[in-house]
């Protein structure tokens, strides 16, 4: 990945180049630029670097206090900077018109217009600011309009722009539609200006995946606000990569970081004599977990839905670890009969059971029911694992008692638990297509994972059972769990795969919670990046946990 980041392109720059680097040596004194969205993120950094190169910058800002902080920071770094600040709320057409009037009142020319906003606002500004064409003619300097779009434009509605349904409530496609509109607008405006022989160029661009507050309303990508801010592009690219690498490697209380791999977090651990079941073992985090556990001497039983894929994973593990003890059993967690059959087959092997890793999952599938008539996210991600755990729990307790070794149940959840349906779990509509939302359905199933973990841990404590139960968020990992959502899967399988966690890193917290001696006796906790973090209040609701428990028991019996 490091080589890819530093590889030079025809322009002479790479994905890791910063704004300072690409403008080094340029004297832009005498130019005037308007930059919208200037109070944070890419807009703020653009203002800073333009001011550093001598441009007179006019900041369009919605948040006055934030804008003032940015302006003051620029002036600290560049005392000679010429920086103005004008209020601009691009969701308000009256605010856009007022901004244009206020800018005109400054009696400044205009060489550069940089913006990242929707087409309606653009139209209002261009109707008012024809000054850029006049400036280009009078100064003889080419004017430039820069439209910050996004490669998300590729994922707009099938018809491109839904003119008849522009205010549809869907949360994700409207963003892609707006970015598609940016590109269309740029193309036509460029064509119009060419016909007018105006000395003004218009170009649109994708800035790269940057950890800015543009995604503050989408907490599913909260990964960008935590782990992601160190892995995606940082704002100035955001700081030199050497500093970013230091942050990636910075140690946390556990001694590990977001970039630690499963091999690293289990280094030196001897798991010989332990037996582990890993679900979802034919790909992604599950496959890597099996590999690392086998490497540490654990006897691994793979639960796989795809037998051929599972055989391939098993064979690859044996190639790397010739002494590996590894078995494979069919397991489809959306089928209660398959879960029971798996348990029977495992019991027939006459093995103890020290570790159960409930890893398998699906995400963002269109509405569908399992063979048992249960909504597929809930059935696969929660109910199948709930039944599996219930059927194997007694064996785990007996194994722990007889060996004196703590048993560990590891439930792979997700930070998406933060965003289930409004009522948390839709008990009365669990398999009802009305009101179905694939994002919320996934969040509901991950909330169920955590509620199950909490109550199971509490129950085992009361029984004095030597079995710990913990759940975790593995981080954003480019695995095939996203295969049912083309928008996200497309991003992860292209540029995203270089910036999210690798599978080796994604399996780190799973293997840490399953094997590491640091967490002996720790139970009922939620782990991220090998560290315990707090949960939102709705995931700590024991009454909701008990209701879910009873509801789940009724479904499996």
N, C-alpha and C positions, 0 to 999 in steps of 0.2 A: 504494500500500500504506500509505503514511504517513497519508493521509486516513482510510483504513479503521481504522487503529489508534487514531486519536484521535476517531473519530466517537462521539458520545454516544448511548446507548440510553435506553429509558424509565426505567431506574434512575438515570440521570445519570452512569453510568460507562461506560468503554469497555474493549476488550481490553488496552489499554496501562496501565490504572489499576493502581496498586500497593495492597498490603494497607494500608499507612499512609494512602493517599489515601481509601480507601473507609471507613476507621474514624476519620477526622479529626474531632475534636470530641466523640467519644463517651467518656463517663466510665463505665467498667465496674467501678469499685471495689466490692468486696464479693462479686463473682461468683467462682466457682471452676470451672475447666475442666480436663478430662483431654484430653490430646492424644497420640495414639499416633503412632509413626513420627517421633518428635520429635528424633532425633539428626542429621537432615540434611534438606536440600531444603525442600519445602513445609511439612512438620511443624515444622522448626526455625524457619522464618520466621513461621509461625502463632503459635508460642510467643512469639517476640520481640514481635510486634505486640500480642498480647493482654496481655502483661506491661506494655507501654508504655501501654496503656489502663487499667491498674489491676487486671486480672484476676489472681487467684491461680492459677498454672498448675502442673499436675502433669504432668510429662513421662513418657510411657511409652517406654522406650528398650531396644533390644536390645544396642547397643554402648555399654558404660559409659564408656569413654574419650572416644568421640565425643560422647556425651551430656553429659559433664562439660565438654567444650570449648564446646558450645553454651550450656550454662547459664552458664558463666563469662563468655562474650561478652555474653550478655543482661544480666548483672549489671554489666558494665563500662558498657554503654550506658544501662541503667536501674537505677541503684544502689538504688532503693527497690523493685525488683521482688520479688515473692513467687514463687519458683520452686522446686519440688520435683522430684526425679528418682527414678523407680522402675523396676526392671528388668522388661522385658516382651518375650518372644519369642512372637509371634503364631502361629508354627507349632507351638507346644507348648501343649497344653491345660492341662497342669499349671502352666506359667508364667503363663498367663492367670488361672487360679484364684488363684495366689500373688499376682499383681498386685492382683486384686480384694480379697483379704484384707489386703494391705499398705495399700491405699488406705483401706479401712474403718478400719484402725487409726489413721489420721491424724485421725479424728473431724472431717472436713471435710464441709460440704454439697457438693452437686454441681449446678451450673446448666447446664453445657455439656459435652457429650461429642463429641469430634471424632475420627473414625477413618478409616483407609484400609486395611482388612484383610478377610480372607475371612469368610464367613458362620459357619463353625463357631466361630471365635473370638468373633464377635459374640454368638452365642447364650450362650456361657459367661459373658461379661461382663454381659449383660443379666439373666441369672439371678441374679448376685451383686449387681450395682449397681442395685437398685431405688430407691436413694437419690435419684436425680434426680427421681422423682415426689414423694417426701416433701419434698424441698427446695422444689419448685415450690409445693406446698400451704402450707408453713410460711412461705415468704418472700413469696408472692404474685407472684413473678417467674417468667414463663414459662421452662420448661426447654427446651433445644435440643439435639437430636442431629443431628449433621452427618456424613453418610457421603460420603466422597470416592470417587466412582465414576469412570467414564470413558465417553466416547462409543464406546469400543471394545465396549461391551455390545451394540452393533448387530450385531457380527460373531461372535456366539456360535454354537455348533453349531445345525444346522437345528432340532433338537428343543428348543433353549433350554438346558436343563440335562440332561446325560447321567447320570442317576441310576444307571444300571446300569454305567456305564463312567467313573466319576468320576476314576479314577486313570490314564486313558489317557495314553500317552507323548507325544502330539503336543505340540509346544512352544508354539504360538501361540494356538490356540482356547481352551485352558483359561484363559488370562488374560481373554479376552472373556467366557467363561462366568462367571468369578468376579465380573467387573464387572456382568454381568447379574444375578447373585445379589445383589449390593449393592443394585441398584435394586429388585428384587422384595422384598427384605427391608425396605427403607425404606418401600415402599408398604404392605405388610401391617402393619408395626409402627405406622405412622402411623394406619392404619385401626383397629387394636386400641386404641391410646391414645385415639382419638376416642370409641370405644364406652365406654371406661372413664371418659370425661370428665376424663382426666388433663391437666394444664396443661403438656404437653410436646409440642413439635412435632418432626417427623422429616422431614428433607429430604436428598436426595442431589444431587450436583453433579459436573460435569466441570471440572477446574481449568484446562484448556487444555493444549496441548503444552508441557511445561516440561522444561528440561534438568536433571533430577535423576538420582540414581543408581538410580531404580526400574528403568531399562532397562539396568543394568550387565551383565545376563546375555544381552543381545541385541546383539552387536557389529555386526550388520548396520546397526543404528541408531547405530553408533559415530559417525556424523555428528553425533548430538546431543551427543557428548562432545567434539567438535572444532568444526567449522563450526557445527553445530546449536545449540551453547550460546549463540551470539550471535544466532540467528535465531528460535528458538522462544521461548516465554515464559520469562523469567528468573525466579528464585524469588520475589523480593519484588514482583514482576512483572519482574525480579529487582532491578534498579537503575533509576533514572530513565532514560527513553529517550534523553535527550541523551548520557548516558555510554555507552549501548549503541551509539549511532550512531558515537561516537568509536572504539569497539573494532572496529566493522565496517570503518571506514575506515583503521584503523591499518596502516601499511605494513610489509611483510615484506622480507627480503633482496632479492627480485626487484623491489621497488617497487610490488607490487600486493597486493590483499587479497582475502578471500573474496567481497566484494561487487563486485569489479571485473568489468566486462563485457568481452565479446570485442572490442567496438569500442575500449574504453579501452586494452586491453593491446596493440592493434595500431596505435594512433594514430601517425601519422607514418611508418609503414612503407610503402614502395613495393614491391609484389609484381609489378609489370609484368614480363612475360616468363616468369614461372613458370607451370607447369602442375601442377594438383593433382587427384587423385582423392579423392572423399569417399564412403564407403559409408554406407548408412542415411541418405540425404540428403533423403528425402521428408518428414521431420518432426523435431521436437525439436532436439537438439544438432547433428545432422547438417545440418539445414536452415539453422540459424543460422550454423554454420561456413561453409557455402557462401556465404551472404549477405555475411558479413564479409570472406571471402577475395576475393570478387568486387569488393567495395567497395575493397579494397586493390590491385586491378588484376590479381589472379591469374586465369588461365584455368582455370575449374572444370569438371570432369567429374563429374556426379552419378551415383552408383550407386544405383538405386531398385528396390524390389520392387513398389511400387504406382505404376503409370505415371500414373494420373490425379492422385494426390496429388503426385507428382514434378513434373508439368506445372504444377500450381497453384503450387508453391514456386518453380519456375523463372520463371514469369510474374510473380510478386510481386517477385522479385529484379530482374528486368529493369525493372519499373516504378520501383523505387527507385534502381536503378543502370543507367540507359539504355545506358551504354557497356559493361556487363558482358559478358564472354565466358563463356558457360555452356552446356554440353551435358548431355544426359541419356541414360543407357544403362540398360537393364534388368539387374538383378542380384539374384538370390535366393541368399544365402550358404548356405542349407541344401542347395543343389543343386550338386554338383560340376560337372555339365554346364553349369549357368547361369554359374558362375564362369569356366569355360573360354570360353564364348560371349562373355561380357563382355570378357574379355581380347582375344579375336580382334577384336571390334568396336572396342575402344580402339586396338589396333595398326593397324587399317585407317584410323584418323584421321591417322596419320603425325605424331603430336605427341610431343615429348619428355615426360619425367615427372620432376618435381622433388620432389613431395610426395605421399605416400600416407597417407591418414588412414583407418585401420581402425576405424570408429565403430559400425557397425550391431550390433545385439544384441537378444536376447530375454531375458526374465527370468521365473522362477517359473512356467513352464508345466507343466501335468500331463504325465505321461510320454507321450512320443510319439517316433516315429522319422522321420528324414528320408527322402526318396525313395531315398537310398543306404543305408538301413537303419542309420543312426547316430543315437544319442540327440540330440534336437533342440538342447539348449543347447550341447553340445560341437560339433555340426556347424555351427551358425550362428555362435556367438561365437568359436570357435577355428579349427576345421578349414577353413571357407570362407575365412577371412582368411589362414590359413597357405598355402593353395593360391594365393590371389590374389597374395600377396606373393612366393611362389616364382615364379609366372609373370611377374611384372612386375619382378623384382629386377634382371635383366640390363639392362633398359632404363633403370632408375634409375642404375645404375653407369655406363653409357655416357653418359647425360645429364650426370652430375656431372663426369665426366672431360672431356667436350667443352666444357662451359660454364664449368668451374672453380667452379661453385656447389654447395655441399654439398647432397646429397639428404637428405630427412628422411622417415622412416617413423614415424608416430604411431599408437600402439595404445591405444585407449580401453579400459582395464580397469576395476577397481572395488576398493574396500577389502573387498568381499565375498570377495576372494581369501583372506582370513584364515580363512575357514570353508568349506573343501572337505570331501570325505569324509576319514575318519580317515587313509587311506593316501595322501592327496593327490590322485592321479589313479587312478581305478579301471580300469587298463589291461585287466584280464581280464574286467571287467563293465561296460565303457563303455556298452553298449547293452542292459544287463540290467535288466528292470523290478524284479526282486527287490531289495529294499533301496533302491529309488529314493526320493530326497527332493528336491523341487524347489528347496529352499533350498541344499542342499549341491551339487546338480548345477550350479546357477548359480555358486556359489563355485568349483567345480572348473573350470568354463570360464574364469573370470576368472583363476584361478591359471595355467591353461594360457596365457592371453594374456601374462602376465608372464614365465613360463619361456621362452616363444618369443622374446619381446623380448630377454631377457638373452643367450640363446645366439646369436641372429641378430646382435646387436651385437658379441659376441665374435668371431664368424666374420668379420664385415666388417672388424673391426680387423686381424685376422690377414692379410686380403687387401689391406690398405691402401686399401680402397674408401672413397671420399668420401661415404659414406652413413651418417647417424646414425639410431639406432633408440631410441626412448624410449616408455615407457608412462605412463599417468596415471589418476588417479581424478578425474572431473569434479565430484564432490560429489553430494549428494542433490538431484535435479532432478525437478520434476513433469512428466515426459514420458510417452508412451504405452508405454514399455518395461515398465511395471507393469500393463499392461492385462489380463494373465492372472491377476493376484492381486487379487481384489475387495477384500480387507481393506485392503491398503496403497494400492491405487489409489483406494479410497473416501476414505481419509484425505487423500491427496495432492490429490485433485480437489475437496475441500471446504476444511476449515480449513487443511490442510497446504500448499496452494498459496501461502498468504500467508507461510509461514515457512521453507520450503525455498528453495533457489536458483531463480532464474528461469532460463529457457532461455538468456537473454543472458549470465547469469553462469556457467551450466554450460558454455557453449562457450568461456569465457575461457581456461582452461588448454589446451584443444585448440588454439586459435588461437595462443596464446603459444608452445607447443612447436613448432608448425608453421612460424611466421614470425619470431619475435623474434630479433634478432641477439645478444641476451645469451647464448643457449645454443649459439652456433656452436661446434662441436667437442665438445659434450656428448653422450654416448651411453651407453646401458645404464642409464639412471636412471629413477626413479619420481617423478612430479610430482603434487602436490596443491596447489591454490590458487596455481599458478604458481611453486611452490618445490619443490626436491628434498627428499624425505624418505626415511628408511630403510625397508627391507622386512623382514618377518618371515623368520626363517631358512629356513623351508620354501620360500619363493619365491626363495631364493638358491642352492638346491641344484643345482649344475651337472650332477651325475649324473642327477638327475630331469629336468632340461632336455634332456639328450641322449637319455634314454629316450623322452621325449615326442616329440622331433624324429623319431627313427627310427620310432616308432609312427605318427606323423602321415604320414610319407612312405609307409609301407606302405598306409595308408588311401586316399591320393589317387592312387596309381599302380596 
